[in-house]
């Protein structure tokens, strides 16, 4: 069955995580994604751990595998005039460009949006950067480099992460600054595509990691806007009980967001007498007395129960809960298997890889997955479709342009 984006042409001038996440999402749904890489070395993600080796000692990067399935790889020396000519031909033939390279590089090489729009007026151009590219919205950080940890730090997210209010700010545990920005970039690409279908016009989308992290850390910014208070690290002060709690064989996650659930929670743990305590009649009240009045009771109740036992008791009362699981637990969870969230794809180096699947499920369409591209494996095929002769392609190879 054809994917929803079958026939849509996407050019990924991309590296590392954010851009590749975006183009992978489009490729999963059938778009033809051409990934532009440097001859000889390619995306730096190809060199990053973890590495899986075959019996010949050849290695495939698990880091690269996370974001680059189902794409075509074309190698181009963008610094050379002949390589730039090849890239211009690709630009003329595409519908969507996803670009995340060093700020200023595309302009320096002559690939400004204005010039791109001249040769491809209907192009949808999504520019991904740390702090934004658009002159209309240019801020003082525009030329700064950014990685995920920088975006998490500067956008207010890291300040709120960590269990100890007096402890240091904590990285979230995964590259939300990269992957989250990639998701927003895919959203931008689809906005552009729908707009083009309606109007025939292209659009420029400026997607910055900084902006995306503020959007995803909206809770703390909302609290500050409404109250003037800065959300601190540690347990939630407005909703309680909330968080992971230790039990006999690990931890269980609990949240009690409403008063009706508070009564059900106390029924589950056998402490209905706490309903009469005037100090804990609301979420903020319970948050203020969590350590002195509530946590000791919960800890005592959980001490002789497993994660599964505790969850069964909570679920019998209609309460949300779940065991804290690691990657191994998730990999063997029957629900993960039924949801097809870990999928097998063929691989040219090691034969087969397990990767995280698409979280969107559809009734009439299916997500399709294909192998990671070998570096430059699709260069000749793509250039032939653009009208390049075998002789010209061979010449470009000899000159190391492609």
C-alpha positions as a printed NumPy array, in Angstrom:
array([[  0.   ,   0.   ,   0.   ],
       [  1.364,   3.427,  -0.956],
       [  2.357,   5.753,   1.863],
       [  0.452,   8.985,   2.389],
       [  3.463,  10.995,   1.177],
       [  4.243,   8.734,  -1.771],
       [  5.648,  10.831,  -4.619],
       [  6.624,  13.814,  -2.462],
       [ 10.248,  14.787,  -3.105],
       [ 12.324,  15.888,  -0.13 ],
       [ 15.927,  17.095,  -0.148],
       [ 17.731,  16.742,   3.178],
       [ 20.788,  18.985,   3.504],
       [ 21.24 ,  17.702,   6.996],
       [ 23.463,  16.275,   9.681],
       [ 23.335,  14.719,  13.13 ],
       [ 19.801,  14.577,  14.615],
       [ 17.267,  17.374,  14.098],
       [ 17.139,  17.447,  10.296],
       [ 17.496,  13.669,   9.947],
       [ 14.654,  13.145,  12.456],
       [ 12.406,  15.354,  10.344],
       [ 13.25 ,  13.677,   7.036],
       [ 12.975,  10.198,   8.567],
       [  9.425,  11.   ,   9.642],
       [  8.595,  12.028,   6.072],
       [ 10.353,   8.977,   4.595],
       [  8.422,   6.663,   6.931],
       [  5.228,   7.816,   5.24 ],
       [  6.466,   7.293,   1.698],
       [  8.263,  10.518,   0.762],
       [ 11.349,  10.151,  -1.42 ],
       [ 14.094,  11.624,   0.754],
       [ 17.461,  12.385,  -0.814],
       [ 20.073,  12.924,   1.882],
       [ 23.038,  15.085,   0.841],
       [ 26.349,  14.025,   2.415],
       [ 30.042,  14.812,   2.109],
       [ 32.003,  12.494,  -0.211],
       [ 34.241,  10.103,   1.689],
       [ 32.97 ,  10.753,   5.208],
       [ 29.278,  11.597,   5.061],
       [ 27.14 ,  12.661,   7.977],
       [ 29.289,  12.742,  11.132],
       [ 26.594,  10.594,  12.769],
       [ 27.938,   7.644,  10.741],
       [ 31.012,   7.585,  12.997],
       [ 29.24 ,   7.736,  16.337],
       [ 28.662,   4.977,  18.903],
       [ 27.175,   2.53 ,  19.538],
       [ 28.664,   0.517,  16.684],
       [ 27.556,  -2.935,  15.514],
       [ 30.127,  -4.966,  13.543],
       [ 29.853,  -7.836,  11.086],
       [ 32.272, -10.773,  10.852],
       [ 34.519,  -8.743,   8.528],
       [ 34.928,  -6.005,  11.1  ],
       [ 32.764,  -3.571,   9.132],
       [ 30.674,  -1.383,  11.409],
       [ 27.255,   0.218,  11.336],
       [ 26.511,   3.137,  13.634],
       [ 23.53 ,   2.761,  15.917],
       [ 23.514,   6.541,  16.25 ],
       [ 23.143,   6.955,  12.468],
       [ 20.56 ,   4.159,  12.392],
       [ 18.259,   6.08 ,  14.723],
       [ 17.352,   8.744,  12.162],
       [ 18.295,   7.7  ,   8.626],
       [ 16.271,   4.701,   7.489],
       [ 14.338,   4.72 ,   4.226],
       [ 16.439,   7.478,   2.624],
       [ 18.672,   7.773,  -0.42 ],
       [ 22.249,   8.97 ,   0.062],
       [ 23.829,  11.301,  -2.492],
       [ 27.361,  12.575,  -1.948],
       [ 28.235,  16.08 ,  -3.151],
       [ 31.22 ,  18.333,  -2.496],
       [ 29.235,  21.486,  -1.808],
       [ 32.417,  23.566,  -1.66 ],
       [ 33.297,  22.943,  -5.315],
       [ 31.646,  24.832,  -8.209],
       [ 30.723,  21.581,  -9.964],
       [ 29.281,  20.168,  -6.759],
       [ 27.239,  23.314,  -6.287],
       [ 25.905,  22.92 ,  -9.825],
       [ 24.759,  19.392,  -8.946],
       [ 23.076,  20.674,  -5.796],
       [ 21.274,  23.354,  -7.789],
       [ 19.901,  20.65 , -10.077],
       [ 18.611,  18.749,  -7.04 ],
       [ 17.064,  21.922,  -5.632],
       [ 15.2  ,  22.585,  -8.878],
       [ 13.749,  19.063,  -8.795],
       [ 12.502,  18.941,  -5.195],
       [  9.35 ,  20.045,  -3.393],
       [ 10.624,  20.292,   0.179],
       [ 14.086,  21.22 ,   1.46 ],
       [ 15.023,  20.379,   5.04 ],
       [ 18.269,  22.117,   5.955],
       [ 20.268,  22.047,   9.161],
       [ 23.904,  22.871,   8.669],
       [ 26.172,  25.387,  10.388],
       [ 24.515,  28.828,  10.584],
       [ 25.559,  30.961,   7.626],
       [ 27.043,  28.119,   5.566],
       [ 24.302,  27.95 ,   2.948],
       [ 24.411,  31.714,   2.432],
       [ 28.211,  31.637,   2.226],
       [ 28.021,  29.022,  -0.528],
       [ 25.472,  31.089,  -2.424],
       [ 22.4  ,  29.017,  -1.548],
       [ 20.286,  31.792,  -0.084],
       [ 16.549,  31.285,   0.156],
       [ 16.044,  34.177,  -2.251],
       [ 18.166,  32.486,  -4.929],
       [ 16.605,  29.088,  -4.255],
       [ 13.143,  30.623,  -4.621],
       [ 14.163,  32.067,  -8.012],
       [ 14.909,  28.612,  -9.454],
       [ 12.116,  26.816,  -7.565],
       [  9.336,  29.317,  -6.713],
       [  7.089,  26.738,  -5.071],
       [  9.726,  25.214,  -2.822],
       [  8.989,  24.589,   0.849],
       [ 12.174,  25.464,   2.74 ],
       [ 12.544,  24.409,   6.373],
       [ 15.658,  25.879,   8.   ],
       [ 16.628,  24.271,  11.315],
       [ 19.064,  26.06 ,  13.602],
       [ 19.935,  26.599,  17.223],
       [ 18.508,  30.079,  17.645],
       [ 16.73 ,  31.034,  14.43 ],
       [ 17.588,  32.287,  10.947],
       [ 14.817,  34.678,   9.916],
       [ 15.853,  38.349,   9.764],
       [ 12.3  ,  39.258,  10.763],
       [ 12.719,  37.51 ,  14.125],
       [ 16.49 ,  37.787,  14.559],
       [ 17.648,  37.804,  18.172],
       [ 21.054,  38.309,  19.812],
       [ 21.817,  34.561,  19.807],
       [ 21.25 ,  34.079,  16.072],
       [ 24.858,  33.238,  15.172],
       [ 25.578,  31.004,  18.167],
       [ 26.168,  27.294,  17.798],
       [ 23.785,  24.995,  19.636],
       [ 23.601,  21.37 ,  20.609],
       [ 20.782,  19.697,  22.471],
       [ 22.247,  20.329,  25.921],
       [ 22.657,  24.041,  25.135],
       [ 19.039,  24.354,  24.014],
       [ 17.769,  22.487,  27.089],
       [ 19.837,  24.768,  29.32 ],
       [ 19.   ,  28.124,  27.764],
       [ 15.273,  27.54 ,  27.172],
       [ 14.51 ,  26.848,  30.837],
       [ 14.027,  23.088,  30.608],
       [ 17.177,  21.965,  32.424],
       [ 16.427,  24.25 ,  35.361],
       [ 13.307,  22.227,  36.166],
       [ 14.832,  18.743,  35.751],
       [ 16.158,  16.802,  38.72 ],
       [ 14.676,  15.325,  41.885],
       [ 16.553,  17.488,  44.394],
       [ 15.421,  21.134,  44.685],
       [ 18.895,  22.003,  45.99 ],
       [ 20.723,  19.838,  43.468],
       [ 22.222,  20.82 ,  40.126],
       [ 20.206,  21.301,  36.933],
       [ 19.862,  17.996,  35.094],
       [ 19.909,  16.993,  31.436],
       [ 16.585,  15.404,  30.515],
       [ 18.17 ,  12.061,  29.608],
       [ 17.687,  12.205,  25.844],
       [ 18.214,  14.78 ,  23.094],
       [ 14.801,  16.433,  23.135],
       [ 16.392,  19.6  ,  21.785],
       [ 17.279,  17.695,  18.626],
       [ 14.472,  15.185,  18.201],
       [ 11.747,  17.554,  19.382],
       [ 12.948,  20.192,  16.944],
       [ 12.916,  17.575,  14.19 ],
       [  9.27 ,  16.817,  14.938],
       [  8.372,  20.513,  14.766],
       [ 10.296,  20.746,  11.479],
       [  8.207,  17.901,  10.042],
       [  5.105,  19.786,  11.196],
       [  6.405,  22.878,   9.373],
       [  7.045,  20.85 ,   6.212],
       [  3.477,  19.552,   6.222],
       [  2.08 ,  23.051,   6.834],
       [  4.05 ,  24.177,   3.81 ],
       [  2.858,  21.259,   1.718],
       [ -0.812,  21.893,   2.536],
       [ -0.357,  25.606,   1.838],
       [  1.2  ,  24.788,  -1.534],
       [ -1.687,  22.478,  -2.433],
       [ -4.126,  25.289,  -1.641],
       [ -2.263,  28.284,  -3.08 ],
       [  0.498,  26.922,  -5.314],
       [  3.005,  28.974,  -3.334],
       [  6.053,  27.911,  -1.366],
       [  7.084,  29.154,   2.072],
       [ 10.146,  29.586,   4.273],
       [  9.982,  28.045,   7.745],
       [ 12.433,  29.054,  10.473],
       [ 12.566,  26.334,  13.159],
       [ 14.951,  26.89 ,  16.073],
       [ 15.912,  24.519,  18.863],
       [ 15.614,  27.355,  21.378],
       [ 12.029,  28.129,  20.38 ],
       [ 11.04 ,  24.463,  20.307],
       [ 12.435,  23.862,  23.793],
       [ 10.513,  26.841,  25.179],
       [  7.371,  25.429,  23.565],
       [  7.978,  21.969,  25.039],
       [  8.897,  23.372,  28.468],
       [  5.646,  25.344,  28.423],
       [  4.596,  24.345,  31.937],
       [  7.303,  26.346,  33.699],
       [  6.813,  29.346,  31.395],
       [  3.051,  29.178,  31.952],
       [  3.476,  29.124,  35.735],
       [  5.817,  32.116,  35.603],
       [  3.478,  34.062,  33.287],
       [  0.465,  33.423,  35.545],
       [  2.065,  33.708,  38.994],
       [  5.514,  35.258,  38.709],
       [  6.94 ,  32.151,  40.385],
       [  9.854,  30.19 ,  38.936],
       [  9.265,  26.429,  38.925],
       [ 12.043,  24.72 ,  40.857],
       [ 13.476,  21.246,  40.588],
       [ 11.981,  18.44 ,  42.594],
       [  8.456,  17.076,  42.983],
       [  5.489,  18.893,  41.501],
       [  4.194,  21.489,  43.962],
       [  0.714,  21.751,  42.447],
       [ -0.168,  18.079,  41.954],
       [  0.518,  15.491,  44.642],
       [  1.153,  12.641,  45.108],
       [  3.193,  12.625,  41.914],
       [  6.375,  10.881,  40.849],
       [  8.246,   7.607,  41.074],
       [  7.993,   5.794,  44.406],
       [ 10.179,   2.92 ,  45.549],
       [  8.645,  -0.511,  46.033],
       [ 10.07 ,  -3.979,  46.694],
       [ 11.544,  -4.592,  43.228],
       [ 12.019,  -1.132,  41.768],
       [  9.874,   1.943,  41.285],
       [  6.29 ,   2.67 ,  40.344],
       [  5.053,   5.946,  38.831],
       [  2.018,   7.512,  40.488],
       [ -0.026,  10.634,  39.828],
       [ -3.109,  11.844,  41.696],
       [ -4.328,  14.916,  39.776],
       [ -7.923,  15.268,  41.063],
       [ -9.803,  15.161,  44.346],
       [-11.855,  12.144,  43.27 ],
       [ -8.633,  10.294,  42.501],
       [ -7.213,  11.327,  45.882],
       [-10.071,   9.474,  47.579],
       [ -9.517,   6.432,  45.352],
       [ -5.795,   6.557,  46.093],
       [ -6.375,   6.593,  49.85 ],
       [ -8.822,   3.71 ,  49.445],
       [ -6.153,   1.748,  47.569],
       [ -3.501,   2.226,  50.25 ],
       [ -5.947,   1.874,  53.156],
       [ -5.607,   5.376,  54.635],
       [ -8.998,   7.04 ,  54.175],
       [ -8.462,   8.89 ,  57.471],
       [ -6.213,  11.334,  55.566],
       [ -9.307,  12.687,  53.801],
       [-10.162,  14.54 ,  57.023],
       [ -6.785,  16.283,  57.334],
       [ -7.428,  19.984,  56.513],
       [ -3.83 ,  20.569,  55.418],
       [ -4.051,  18.232,  52.433],
       [ -7.44 ,  19.012,  50.92 ],
       [ -5.974,  20.191,  47.588],
       [ -3.124,  19.466,  45.204],
       [ -1.018,  22.43 ,  46.376],
       [ -1.761,  21.518,  50.   ],
       [ -0.638,  17.948,  49.445],
       [  2.424,  19.234,  47.579],
       [  3.359,  21.406,  50.562],
       [  3.033,  18.481,  53.006],
       [  4.224,  15.711,  50.727],
       [  7.425,  14.935,  52.602],
       [  6.012,  15.141,  56.118],
       [  2.5  ,  13.691,  55.856],
       [  2.114,  11.705,  52.646],
       [  5.379,  10.212,  51.398],
       [  6.063,   8.234,  54.612],
       [  2.627,   6.598,  54.342],
       [  3.124,   5.709,  50.674],
       [  6.637,   4.38 ,  51.252],
       [  5.469,   2.143,  54.084],
       [  2.606,   0.762,  51.983],
       [  4.841,   0.056,  48.965],
       [  7.721,  -1.477,  50.921],
       [  6.448,  -5.077,  50.693],
       [  4.834,  -4.846,  47.235],
       [  6.244,  -5.439,  43.777],
       [  5.692,  -2.996,  40.925],
       [  3.09 ,  -5.282,  39.386],
       [  1.246,  -5.839,  42.685],
       [  1.08 ,  -2.114,  43.381],
       [ -0.144,  -1.327,  39.871],
       [ -2.845,  -3.979,  40.048],
       [ -4.193,  -2.471,  43.273],
       [ -4.121,   1.06 ,  41.874],
       [ -5.713,   0.036,  38.572],
       [ -8.506,  -1.749,  40.444],
       [ -9.434,   1.704,  41.77 ],
       [ -9.223,   3.247,  38.286],
       [ -5.993,   5.092,  39.037],
       [ -3.239,   5.871,  36.508],
       [  0.042,   4.18 ,  37.364],
       [  2.886,   2.296,  35.772],
       [  6.119,   0.483,  36.574],
       [  9.354,   2.349,  35.874],
       [ 10.912,   0.342,  33.036],
       [ 14.325,   0.376,  31.41 ],
       [ 15.066,  -0.254,  27.727],
       [ 15.326,  -4.024,  28.261],
       [ 11.946,  -4.088,  29.994],
       [ 10.366,  -2.116,  27.163],
       [ 11.941,  -4.333,  24.496],
       [ 10.327,  -7.431,  26.032],
       [  7.008,  -5.77 ,  26.896],
       [  4.152,  -7.405,  24.996],
       [  2.512,  -4.026,  24.511],
       [  5.627,  -2.736,  22.735],
       [  5.463,  -5.711,  20.389],
       [  1.764,  -5.282,  19.65 ],
       [  2.299,  -1.59 ,  18.951],
       [  5.192,  -2.441,  16.595],
       [  7.435,   0.105,  18.258],
       [ 10.646,  -1.888,  17.764],
       [ 10.943,  -2.967,  14.151],
       [ 13.467,  -4.865,  12.053],
       [ 14.988,  -3.299,   8.958],
       [ 17.473,  -4.82 ,   6.508],
       [ 21.   ,  -3.452,   6.704],
       [ 23.756,  -3.568,   4.074],
       [ 26.492,  -3.976,   6.7  ],
       [ 25.207,  -6.277,   9.45 ],
       [ 22.199,  -7.849,   7.755],
       [ 19.454,  -6.623,  10.054],
       [ 18.917,  -3.892,  12.623],
       [ 16.298,  -3.206,  15.276],
       [ 15.144,   0.412,  15.316],
       [ 12.403,   2.381,  17.024],
       [  9.287,   2.437,  14.869],
       [  6.862,   5.215,  14.012],
       [  4.469,   6.028,  16.894],
       [  1.618,   6.961,  14.543],
       [ -0.739,   4.1  ,  13.685],
       [ -3.285,   4.251,  10.849],
       [ -6.208,   2.133,   9.732],
       [ -5.955,   2.611,   5.952],
       [ -2.198,   3.11 ,   5.571],
       [  0.927,   1.493,   6.943],
       [  4.316,   2.941,   7.745],
       [  7.039,   1.399,   5.61 ],
       [ 10.652,   0.942,   6.612],
       [ 13.669,   0.263,   4.43 ],
       [ 17.405,   0.012,   4.951],
       [ 19.873,   2.692,   5.907],
       [ 21.649,   4.017,   2.827],
       [ 25.3  ,   3.251,   2.251],
       [ 27.249,   6.462,   1.832],
       [ 26.62 ,   7.769,  -1.679],
       [ 24.912,   4.557,  -2.772],
       [ 22.173,   6.385,  -4.659],
       [ 24.23 ,   9.15 ,  -6.254],
       [ 24.392,   7.661,  -9.747],
       [ 20.71 ,   6.693,  -9.834],
       [ 19.567,  10.135,  -8.68 ],
       [ 21.79 ,  11.992, -11.14 ],
       [ 20.651,   9.803, -14.042],
       [ 17.05 ,  10.739, -13.251],
       [ 18.137,  14.371, -13.467],
       [ 19.465,  13.737, -16.971],
       [ 23.175,  13.251, -16.262],
       [ 24.952,  10.931, -18.679],
       [ 27.066,   7.983, -17.557],
       [ 30.133,   9.815, -18.861],
       [ 29.374,  12.972, -16.877],
       [ 28.718,  10.973, -13.714],
       [ 32.017,   9.114, -14.148],
       [ 33.803,  12.433, -14.649],
       [ 32.322,  13.849, -11.45 ],
       [ 33.408,  10.733,  -9.57 ],
       [ 36.943,  11.059, -10.937],
       [ 37.087,  14.668,  -9.764],
       [ 35.722,  13.626,  -6.342],
       [ 32.847,  16.057,  -6.784],
       [ 30.392,  13.273,  -5.941]])
